[in-house]
């Protein structure tokens, strides 16, 4: 599981150029912006490595301490502080994951 906090200010938002971007250029630009704007990140192993059996259901619960992070969620016209969580499982073939899901920190 990955947790991150990103801070974006109006000046950080991308201003589109007149020339169209290729798909690869867009992906590279977005990756650079994500990394530049990330002010907190933490990776947590929720469950140990093991074998999951087909047809069974599994649940994991984890408590996460982010007291070392100093910024609460914030949404204003020119300033955003966004907290997100991503969870996935490593399996042969296509690794299923949740995608980035936003949550609020007060």
ChimeraX attribute file (.defattr): number of C-alpha atoms within 10 A of each C-alpha:
attribute: neighborCount
match mode: 1-to-1
recipient: residues
	/A:1	16
	/A:2	14
	/A:3	19
	/A:4	18
	/A:5	22
	/A:6	20
	/A:7	19
	/A:8	19
	/A:9	13
	/A:10	11
	/A:11	9
	/A:12	13
	/A:13	10
	/A:14	10
	/A:15	7
	/A:16	8
	/A:17	7
	/A:18	6
	/A:19	6
	/A:20	9
	/A:21	12
	/A:22	9
	/A:23	9
	/A:24	9
	/A:25	11
	/A:26	12
	/A:27	12
	/A:28	12
	/A:29	13
	/A:30	13
	/A:31	11
	/A:32	11
	/A:33	16
	/A:34	14
	/A:35	10
	/A:36	13
	/A:37	15
	/A:38	16
	/A:39	16
	/A:40	16
	/A:41	15
	/A:42	12
	/A:43	12
	/A:44	12
	/A:45	10
	/A:46	14
	/A:47	12
	/A:48	6
	/A:49	9
	/A:50	6
	/A:51	7
	/A:52	10
	/A:53	8
	/A:54	6
	/A:55	6
	/A:56	6
	/A:57	7
	/A:58	7
	/A:59	5
	/A:60	6
	/A:61	7
	/A:62	10
	/A:63	7
	/A:64	9
	/A:65	7
	/A:66	12
	/A:67	7
	/A:68	7
	/A:69	13
	/A:70	9
	/A:71	17
	/A:72	12
	/A:73	16
	/A:74	14
	/A:75	10
	/A:76	9
	/A:77	7
	/A:78	11
	/A:79	14
	/A:80	15
	/A:81	20
	/A:82	20
	/A:83	23
	/A:84	17
	/A:85	18
	/A:86	15
	/A:87	17
	/A:88	13
	/A:89	14
	/A:90	10
	/A:91	10
	/A:92	6
	/A:93	6
	/A:94	8
	/A:95	9
	/A:96	11
	/A:97	12
	/A:98	11
	/A:99	11
	/A:100	14
	/A:101	11
	/A:102	15
	/A:103	11
	/A:104	11
	/A:105	16
	/A:106	6
